[in-house]
Amino acid sequence: MRYLLCITLAALLLAIPLCCQNVNPNYPVELETQKHSSPEEIRQRLSNAQFQKDTKELAEVCASIPNDMDGLRQGLLSKDLVEKLKRVEKLSKRIREQLTRNSTAP
């Protein structure tokens, strides 16, 4: 009798943790594991970061040009005005290429 009581108690103690687990074997929850990025995803992320950096720099350079143009009207040529204008051309070309590449990508 005591042996039967011990076996029943042991079976209950082992069954309680099994009941508490909320696992549905028909629809197991996908475990969130570390997903490795594909090379394409890495390139896309870097491209987006570069695009953001280029647009920010273009906005900053464009914002500084009107002051230099005011000085030019007064006969003062800023020594870096030509370099700023070249930089605007280069950045705008790079941004335009990135936009056309992204718009034509499938």
C-alpha positions in Angstrom: 0.0 0.0 0.0 2.8 2.4 1.0 4.6 1.4 -2.2 1.6 2.2 -4.3 1.2 5.6 -2.6 4.8 6.4 -3.3 4.5 5.5 -7.0 1.3 7.5 -7.4 2.9 10.5 -5.7 6.0 10.2 -7.9 3.9 10.0 -11.0 2.0 13.1 -10.0 5.2 15.0 -9.2 6.5 14.1 -12.6 3.2 14.9 -14.4 2.8 18.4 -13.0 5.8 20.0 -14.8 4.5 18.3 -18.1 1.1 19.9 -17.7 2.6 23.3 -17.0 4.5 23.4 -20.3 2.5 25.3 -22.9 3.7 23.5 -26.0 1.3 22.6 -28.7 3.0 19.9 -30.8 0.7 20.6 -33.7 1.7 24.2 -33.9 5.1 24.7 -32.2 6.1 28.3 -31.6 9.0 29.3 -33.7 12.0 29.9 -31.5 13.6 33.2 -31.9 17.1 32.3 -32.8 19.9 34.6 -34.0 19.2 35.0 -37.7 22.2 35.6 -39.8 21.9 38.3 -42.4 22.4 37.4 -46.0 25.1 39.3 -48.0 22.3 41.0 -49.9 20.7 42.3 -46.7 24.1 43.5 -45.4 24.7 45.3 -48.7 21.2 46.9 -48.6 21.7 48.0 -45.0 25.1 49.6 -45.8 23.7 51.2 -48.9 20.8 52.7 -46.9 23.3 54.0 -44.3 25.5 55.5 -47.0 22.4 57.1 -48.6 21.3 58.7 -45.3 24.9 60.0 -44.8 25.1 61.4 -48.3 21.7 63.1 -48.1 22.6 64.7 -44.7 25.9 65.9 -46.0 24.3 67.3 -49.2 21.8 69.2 -47.1 24.6 70.7 -44.9 26.7 71.7 -47.9 23.7 73.2 -49.7 22.8 75.2 -46.5 26.2 76.7 -46.4 26.3 77.9 -50.0 23.9 80.9 -49.8 26.3 82.7 -47.3 29.2 82.2 -49.7 27.0 83.5 -52.6 26.2 86.6 -50.6 29.9 87.2 -50.2 30.4 86.7 -53.9 27.9 89.5 -54.6 30.0 91.8 -52.5 33.1 90.8 -54.4 34.5 88.2 -51.9 35.1 84.8 -53.3 35.2 82.2 -50.6 38.2 79.9 -51.2 36.1 76.7 -50.6 33.1 77.8 -52.6 34.3 75.9 -55.7 35.0 72.8 -53.6 31.6 73.0 -52.1 29.9 73.2 -55.5 31.9 70.2 -56.7 30.9 68.3 -53.6 27.3 69.1 -54.3 27.6 67.8 -57.8 29.3 64.6 -56.6 26.8 63.9 -53.8 23.8 64.7 -56.0 25.1 62.3 -58.7 25.6 59.6 -56.1 22.2 60.0 -54.6 20.5 60.1 -58.0 22.3 56.8 -58.9 21.2 55.2 -55.7 17.6 56.3 -56.3 17.5 55.0 -59.8 19.2 51.7 -58.8 16.6 51.2 -56.1 13.7 52.2 -58.2 14.7 49.7 -61.0 15.5 46.9 -58.6 12.9 44.1 -58.6 
